[in-house]
Amino acid sequence: MKTFLLPLAVAAVGIYSLLPFLWFVLASWKSPAQLTAIPPVIVPEFHWGFYRSAIVNYGLLGYIENSAIVAAATTVVSIAIGALAAYALTRFHAAWLRWYLLVLLCVSMFPQIAVAGPVWRILDALGWLNRYPGIIVAYISFSLPLAIWILSTFFKELPYEIEEAALVDGCTRAQALRRIVLPLAAPGIFTAAILVFIYAWNEFFFALIILTSPPLQTLPVGIALFPGEYTIPWGELAAASAIATLPLIALTLLFQRRIVRGLSAGAVKG
Amino acid sequence: MKRADRAAVWFVLPSLFLVALFSIYPICASVRLGFYRTILMLPWLGEKFVGLENYADLATDAVALQSLGVTLLFVGASATMEVLVGAGMALLLNESFRGRGLVRAAVLVPWAIPTVVSSQMWRYIFNYRYGLFNFLVFGRDTSRYIAPLAEPWLARAAIIFADVWKTSSFAALIVLAGLQTIPDELYEAAEVDGAGAWQKLRRITLPLLKPALLLALLFRTIDAFKVFDLVFVMTQGGPADATNVLQFYGYKKIFAEGMIGYGSAIAVGVFLISLALALLYIRLIGARVLEPGAAR
């Protein structure tokens, strides 16, 4: 029975996971006539007109640029600040540090609306609405719990002896972090960086309220607010969606094992 | 405070500052705003303290009550189904077969897709004229085609399904981690005693998997409460508020209508529900964090 059921289950899971998105991507390669054909056309003409149109008529490259800047800056700063905190959380014994970890855990679970209004007011007061620093600083703050939890899990696993020896030899804590912990924890840092990047690339809620000016909007906002009140330009929308998703699928396929590890570390503990 | 602990402050300070400024202070500010009447479009009213009036209004606001009901339905249905589908995926991924790495990668694809993109994708599939859904259900008979996202119950089912599709792989990862802690010896012993596949699943796997299943359920519940992107893109809360989940309702009140006080009262309500869930989660798993030695 098992030899018969297993391939069936594999096929079912594969189709369920991949087919809907594949269908959407196929739409981006169809001709306008194929797009609305009934019965649906399965094999597209593979023409790139919708991609060209998404770039020329809908400013796709601008959204990509904004997303790349915001996600990259968020990742670098969040990991740097997160590594400092994770180092303290795994190397010092004070009780308040463990409470801090719990506060982070709690904070990461609250719906965005609980903080949205006041966050908007703070950024407004700073003059940072519709500016990169505003969205980036917000993303750094909201991704810190994730970064700190994942980095702590990896830092905890490092052997303490090398560091102890270095500290005895007169190395400062900051030097120990930079010269010993960071190089040894490089795989963990990379994992945390991927997950923070994915968070920042995909985030929609705060991008929507902070970036109201189209030239500054990120890909998710551009795709959600894709113009077209009565007839939706599905071809261009599918092309933009495919491009927005491509880097993430590439990351997932390349670093599958790391992501699974990072996610289970983040999930089981935060 | 010991000298070493004082050093820890400097390491924690940058993150603490940001989290305090953008998470902890805003929550306190939302609680405060919930007691005031502030309307963005009527700035001359200023900020007027109205006590519990916003909350009293909320309790009699038919849309808010419906929104609460829709949210509970969405959270309950999607979290349950995600754990069931996820458990099924995890059981499959725990088997050893050729190409398992490929299947695991395939399962992660929906998780990697931005929610906004998957929402547009489902909107395309549920399109009333040429969506794949209509073709699969009604074939070429276009006269019977329907607009699923314009029918209250179908729209609810659609956002639940879209959420299940997107996040069941996350539940699968948690369950898979649980599965991998079950020692092989148990199964070997059961086989010696003549247990079949079904008996092994019922008597060994499921009982030992209970903590992981519970964890996945709670985790998905907490996350499902945050649903926003799906509703924003697929239905805008419609038709007739049928999919107007709390987080979307609060967003509309604060950012579309400028009812900052009233919207904050909604935000506080959502916050209290999620705080209760978060504390439950911490009791279940986070208590470990407070044990000395859990973190070095």
Interface residues (C-beta under 8 A of the other chain):
Chain A: M1 K2 L6 A9 V10 V13 G14 Y16 S17 L18 P20 F21 W23 F24 A27 L35 T36 A37 I38 P39 P40 I81 G82 L84 A85 Y87 A88 L89 T90 R91 F92 H93 A94 L97 R98 W99 Y100 L101 L102 V103 L104 L105 C106 V107 M109 F110 P111 Q112 I113 A114 V115 A116 G117 P118 V119 W120 R121 I122 V137 A138 I140 S141 F142 L144 P145 I148 S152 K156 Y160 R173 L177 I198 W201 N202 F204 F205 L208 I209 L219 P220 V221 I223 A224 F226 W234 L237 A238 S241 A244 T245 L248 I249 L251 T252 L253 Q256 I259 V260 L263 S264 A267 V268 K269
Chain B: M1 K2 A4 D5 A7 A8 F11 V12 P14 S15 L16 L18 V19 L21 F22 S23 I24 Y25 P26 I27 A29 S30 L33 G88 M89 L92 E95 F97 G99 G101 V103 R104 A105 A106 V107 L108 V109 P110 W111 A112 I113 P114 T115 V116 V117 S118 S119 Q120 M121 W122 Y124 I125 N127 R129 Y130 L132 F135 G139 R140 T142 W165 S169 F170 L173 I174 L176 A177 A197 L215 F219 I222 F225 K226 F228 D229 F232 V233 L246 Q247 G250 Y251 I254 F255 I260 G263 S264 I266 A267 V268 V270 F271 S274 L275 L277 A278 L279 Y281 I282 I285 G286 V289 L290 P292 A294 A295 R296
